[in-house]
């Protein structure tokens, strides 16, 4: 059954509340693959996220375009740091594949590169295919 206008307003008000923001942020992190051992650990990560004033990797300022992100290991799901978007996706990011720009993905391996604020990505069945594409693609650049 569709929501009434009153229900929509109530949902919007909840989503804008501190509790709603926390619930939605944590739900999104779990969807992205963050794994914690307890509710307390998740609460500690969220509090660290809220308290973070600068990127924990390079001390970058957070901006509207370079927002803060929760960084985690894509293989284990374990939390690592609170980073700015640029540090979270750049060529030197620490990822579990050991190869910059190649990430474990639910459907295989993802090659991802950001150039001039535009992100290019392609998914491969094997790590070797992703590496071969990376070499070929980056030689053309």
C-alpha positions in Angstrom: 0.0 0.0 0.0 1.4 3.5 -0.9 2.5 5.8 1.9 0.3 8.7 2.8 1.7 12.2 2.8 1.8 12.2 6.6 3.8 8.9 6.5 6.3 10.4 4.0 6.8 13.5 6.1 7.3 11.3 9.2 9.9 9.1 7.3 11.7 12.2 6.0 11.8 13.7 9.5 13.2 10.4 10.9 15.8 10.1 8.1 17.1 13.6 9.0 17.3 12.9 12.7 20.6 11.8 14.3 19.2 8.3 14.9 17.9 8.0 11.3 21.2 9.2 9.8 23.1 6.6 12.0 20.8 3.7 11.0 20.9 4.6 7.3 24.7 5.0 7.3 25.3 1.7 9.1 22.8 -0.1 6.8 24.7 1.3 3.8 28.1 0.2 5.2 26.7 -3.3 5.8 25.4 -3.3 2.2 28.9 -2.4 1.0 30.3 -5.3 2.9 31.5 -3.9 6.3 31.8 -6.7 8.8 32.0 -6.1 12.6 32.1 -8.5 15.6 29.5 -6.6 17.6 27.1 -3.7 17.8 29.6 -1.9 20.1 32.3 -2.1 17.4 29.9 -0.7 14.8 29.0 2.1 17.2 32.7 2.9 17.7 33.3 3.0 13.9 30.3 5.3 13.5 31.5 7.6 16.3 35.0 7.7 14.8 33.3 8.6 11.4 31.4 11.4 13.0 34.5 12.7 14.9 36.8 12.6 11.8 37.8 16.1 10.8 40.4 15.2 8.1 41.3 12.1 6.0 43.2 9.6 8.1 45.5 8.8 5.2 46.8 12.2 4.0 45.0 14.7 6.2 42.9 16.0 3.3 40.0 18.3 4.1 36.6 16.9 3.6 34.5 19.0 1.1 31.1 18.7 -0.6 32.8 16.9 -3.5 35.5 15.1 -1.5 33.3 13.6 1.3 34.5 11.3 4.0 34.2 7.5 3.5 34.4 4.4 5.6 37.3 2.3 4.2 37.3 -1.4 4.6 39.0 -4.5 3.3 36.8 -5.9 0.5 37.8 -9.5 1.1 37.4 -9.7 4.8 34.9 -6.8 5.3 37.0 -5.5 8.2 37.2 -1.7 8.9 40.4 0.1 8.1 40.1 3.9 8.2 38.0 7.0 7.6 39.2 8.5 4.3 38.3 11.2 1.9 36.8 10.0 -1.4 40.0 10.8 -3.3 42.2 8.7 -1.1 39.7 5.9 -0.9 39.7 5.5 -4.7 43.1 6.7 -5.9 45.8 4.6 -7.6 47.8 4.2 -4.3 44.9 3.0 -2.2 45.5 -0.1 -0.1 43.3 -2.8 -1.5 43.2 -6.5 -0.9 44.2 -7.5 -4.4 47.6 -5.9 -3.9 47.2 -4.2 -7.3 46.1 -0.6 -7.5 42.7 -0.1 -9.2 41.7 -3.8 -9.0 39.2 -4.8 -6.4 37.4 -8.0 -5.4 33.8 -7.6 -6.6 30.7 -9.8 -5.9 30.8 -10.9 -9.6 34.5 -11.3 -9.9 37.2 -8.6 -10.1 36.6 -4.9 -10.8 39.1 -2.6 -12.6 38.3 1.0 -11.7 40.1 4.2 -12.6 39.1 7.8 -12.0 40.4 10.3 -14.5 39.3 14.0 -14.4 36.6 13.2 -11.9 35.1 10.5 -14.2 35.2 6.9 -13.1 35.8 4.1 -15.6 35.2 0.5 -14.5 34.9 -2.9 -16.0 34.2 -6.3 -14.3 36.1 -9.5 -15.1 35.7 -13.1 -14.0 39.3 -13.6 -13.0 42.0 -11.5 -11.4 44.3 -12.3 -14.3 41.9 -10.9 -16.8 41.5 -7.7 -14.8 45.3 -7.3 -14.6 45.7 -7.8 -18.4 43.0 -5.2 -19.0 44.7 -2.8 -16.6 48.0 -3.1 -18.4 46.5 -2.7 -21.8 44.2 0.2 -20.8 46.9 2.2 -18.9 49.4 1.8 -21.7 46.9 3.6 -24.0 46.7 6.6 -21.5 
